[in-house]
């Protein structure tokens, strides 16, 4: 489960929304240079995601538990390690329009000045 919070940049004063976490059916990545987010749906990952589920002893989340169980039981193909899976997710994400690399661990940034110094306010919404 992910969430979006109000935020205010401590460098330039811009108010913006910062998102944290993935959902039931997507991963949320971020550009290391500008902080822009990129959601990658499991359907976009295709066989890579199925092979990851095949090798995982637990479901990705409660909402997909039955689906993940069926994947482990019936989908052909060799399981992929978590390391290879996350490398594949980042490779699919590619580059941001600004030229930066989109990764799983890039920090949120102010969209105006790209600072990582901001104060988070209240949670605005939770998403799956």
C-alpha positions as CSV (number, residue, x, y, z in Angstrom):
1,X,0.0,0.0,0.0
2,X,1.2,3.5,-0.8
3,X,0.4,6.9,0.3
4,X,0.6,10.5,-0.9
5,X,1.4,13.3,1.5
6,X,1.4,17.1,1.3
7,X,5.0,18.5,1.4
8,X,6.7,21.8,1.4
9,X,10.3,22.4,0.1
10,X,12.6,23.9,2.7
11,X,14.8,25.4,0.0
12,X,12.3,27.2,-2.3
13,X,9.0,27.0,-0.4
14,X,7.1,25.1,-3.1
15,X,4.1,23.1,-1.9
16,X,3.8,19.7,-3.6
17,X,2.6,16.1,-3.1
18,X,5.1,13.3,-2.4
19,X,4.2,9.7,-2.9
20,X,5.6,6.7,-1.1
21,X,5.2,3.0,-1.8
22,X,3.8,0.7,-4.4
23,X,0.4,-0.6,-4.8
24,X,-1.2,-4.1,-5.1
25,X,-0.6,-4.3,-8.8
26,X,2.3,-1.8,-9.5
27,X,5.7,-0.7,-8.3
28,X,6.5,3.0,-7.9
29,X,9.9,4.1,-8.9
30,X,11.5,7.5,-9.0
31,X,14.1,9.5,-11.1
32,X,17.3,10.0,-9.2
33,X,17.8,13.4,-10.8
34,X,14.4,15.2,-10.7
35,X,12.3,12.9,-8.5
36,X,9.6,12.3,-11.0
37,X,7.7,9.1,-10.3
38,X,7.1,6.2,-12.7
39,X,4.6,3.5,-12.0
40,X,5.2,0.1,-13.6
41,X,2.3,-2.2,-13.6
42,X,2.7,-5.9,-13.2
43,X,1.1,-6.4,-16.6
44,X,3.8,-4.3,-18.1
45,X,6.4,-6.6,-16.5
46,X,4.8,-9.6,-18.0
47,X,6.7,-12.9,-17.7
48,X,9.4,-11.3,-15.4
49,X,6.7,-10.7,-12.7
50,X,5.3,-14.2,-13.1
51,X,8.7,-15.7,-12.8
52,X,9.3,-13.7,-9.6
53,X,6.0,-14.8,-8.1
54,X,6.8,-18.4,-9.0
55,X,10.0,-18.3,-6.9
56,X,8.4,-16.3,-4.0
57,X,7.3,-18.4,-1.0
58,X,4.7,-15.8,-0.1
59,X,2.1,-13.7,-2.0
60,X,3.0,-10.2,-3.1
61,X,0.0,-8.9,-1.1
62,X,-3.3,-10.1,0.3
63,X,-5.3,-8.9,-2.7
64,X,-3.3,-11.1,-5.1
65,X,-2.8,-14.1,-2.8
66,X,-5.0,-16.5,-4.8
67,X,-3.5,-15.3,-8.1
68,X,0.0,-15.7,-6.9
69,X,-0.8,-19.2,-5.6
70,X,-2.1,-20.2,-9.1
71,X,1.0,-18.7,-10.7
72,X,3.3,-20.8,-8.5
73,X,1.3,-23.9,-9.3
74,X,0.5,-23.6,-13.0
75,X,2.8,-21.1,-14.8
76,X,5.7,-22.7,-16.6
77,X,9.1,-21.1,-16.5
78,X,12.1,-20.8,-14.2
79,X,11.8,-18.7,-11.1
80,X,13.9,-15.5,-11.0
81,X,15.7,-14.2,-7.9
82,X,14.6,-11.0,-6.2
83,X,17.9,-9.4,-7.2
84,X,17.3,-10.2,-10.9
85,X,13.7,-9.2,-10.6
86,X,14.4,-5.7,-9.2
87,X,17.2,-5.2,-11.8
88,X,14.7,-6.1,-14.5
89,X,12.1,-3.7,-13.1
90,X,14.7,-0.8,-13.1
91,X,15.9,-1.8,-16.6
92,X,12.3,-1.6,-17.9
93,X,11.8,1.8,-16.2
94,X,14.7,3.1,-18.2
95,X,15.6,6.8,-18.2
96,X,13.5,9.8,-17.3
97,X,12.7,12.6,-19.7
98,X,15.3,14.7,-17.8
99,X,18.0,12.1,-18.5
100,X,18.2,10.7,-15.0
101,X,18.0,7.0,-14.2
102,X,14.7,5.7,-12.7
103,X,15.3,3.5,-9.7
104,X,13.5,1.9,-6.7
105,X,15.5,3.8,-4.1
106,X,15.8,7.3,-5.5
107,X,14.7,9.9,-2.9
108,X,11.7,12.2,-3.5
109,X,12.6,15.7,-4.7
110,X,11.0,19.1,-4.9
111,X,9.6,19.4,-8.5
112,X,10.6,23.0,-8.7
113,X,14.3,23.1,-7.4
114,X,15.0,19.3,-7.1
115,X,16.0,19.6,-3.4
116,X,15.6,16.6,-1.2
117,X,15.0,18.9,1.8
118,X,11.3,19.2,2.4
119,X,8.9,18.8,5.3
120,X,6.1,16.3,4.9
121,X,2.6,17.3,6.0
122,X,-0.5,15.3,6.5
123,X,-1.3,12.2,4.5
124,X,-3.7,13.1,1.7
125,X,-4.6,9.6,0.4
126,X,-3.7,5.9,0.6
127,X,-3.7,3.9,-2.6
128,X,-3.3,0.3,-3.6
